[in-house]
């Protein structure tokens, strides 16, 4: 076995080792130092190295191509596989990540419906429909007017976890 065979097999071994480590511990963000870069996703980098090693080993062992051609074809194959993996798997999965959580301060500017009449100087209840579902919240009238049940309101601000609302016309 020559030097190039050892290099190619080491690349394959690195890929398998990385896969085994990811089965037990998913700290892949540590490999990039916490920097989010679409080009340097650890899975893409390792898949490129593994594909480089596999293609290089096969081309070197079973073809009569020069080592320069083998390395260039292997590098191209590795980059192509990594790019395909990024666009087919990683990018769609990043776009699919969504949270159903929200902060109460994010409700400012939202439109809701009064489900319990809001007295002029007291509290009522409104329901706000969001992408993640509906949320019932305590509300008070900012203009100190009665807002009857069924009225549409807009959240002006949040004070002490109480939504300050005005009628929405």
N, C-alpha and C positions, 0 to 999 in steps of 0.2 A: 504494500500500500504506500502510495506516494504522499508527498506533502499536501498536494491539492485535495486528495481524497480525505485526508485527516481534517483539513479546513472545512470541506463540504459537510462531512459527517458531524463535525463540531457544531455547525450551524443548525443541522437537524436536531441534534441533542439539546441545544439551547432552546429550540422551540418546544420540544417535548417537556423539558424541565419547567419552562414558563407555564405551560398548560397544566402541569401537575401542581405547581405552586398556586395557580389561580383557582384550582378546585378547592383548596383549603383556606386560602387567604386572598381576599381581593383588595390589595393595597397597591393596585397598579398606578394610582396617582403619585405614589412615591417615586416611581421611575422617572417621571417628568419634572420632579421638584414642585409639584402642585400647579404647574403652568398648564393652562388649557390651550392646546394647539390642535386644530383639526388635522394637521399634517403629521404630527408626532403622537398620535394615539398609540399607546404601548402595544395594543393588539395588532395594529397595522404594521408597526415596526418589526415586531417579532414574527409576524406572518411573512413579511418580506424577506427577513433573514432566513427563515425556515424554507421558504420556497426557493430562495437562492441556493441554499445548500442542497436541497433535493434535486433541483434541475441540474445544478453543477455536477453533482455526483453521477447522475444518470448520463448526462452528456459526456462527461469525462471518461466514464467506464465503457460506454456502448457506442460511441461515435469516434470518428477519426479527425474530429475538429481540433484546431489548435487551442491551446489553453486560453489565449486571448479571446477567441470566438466563444469558447465555453463560458468564460467569466462574463462577457458582455451579454450573451443570450440568457444566462442565469440571472444576472442583475435585472435585465429587462423583464423576465418572467416574474421575478420577485416583486418588482415595482408594480407590474400589471395586476398581480394577484392582490397586493395590498390596496391598490386603488379600487379594484372591484369589491373587495371586502368592505372598504370604507363606504362606498356609495350604495352597496346592496344591503349592508347590515348595520354599520355603526351610525351613519348619518340618519337613516330613518328611525333608529331606536332613540337617538338623542332628541329628535323632533317629537317622538311619542311620549317622552317624559312630561308628565303634567302633575301638578299638585292640586288636591282638593282643598287644601288649607288656605286660609286667608287671614289677614289682620283686620281688626275692626276699623282701623283708620282707612282701609281700602274701600270702605262703604261710602265715603264722602262722594257725592255726585251721583249716587245710585238712585234709581226710582223704585219705590215700594208702594205697597197697598196697606192701608190701615185696617187691622183686623180687630182691634179693640179701640174704641173712640179715645182720642187724645184730648183731655180737658185743657182749658186755657193755662192752668198753672199746675198741671200734674203729669202723670205718665200714662201712656197707652202702649199699644204693641203694633208693630208693622211687620210685614213679611216682604223679604227681598228675594227675587229670583236671580240666581247667578248661574254660571256655567256648571258649577259643581253641585248645584241643587238649590234648595230654598233655605232661607235663614230667617228665623223669628228674632226680632230685636226689640228692646225697650226703647221707646221714643218719647220725646216731649216737643211741644210746639215752640219754635224759636220766636215767633211773632206773638206768643201768648194769646192765641185764638183757639177756639174749639175746632178740632178736625174730626168729622164724623167717620164712622166705620164705612169701609168701601171706598173712601177717597184715595186718590193717588197722591203721593208725596215725594219730595226729593230731599235727600239727606244733605244738609248744609255743612254740618261739622259734627264731631264726636267729642263729648265732654264727659269724663268719668264713666265711660262705657255706656253712655246714653246718647242715642242719636238725636241730634237737633234737626227737626224737619220743618219744611214749609209746604203748603199745598202746591201741587203740580197741576198747572192748567194747560 
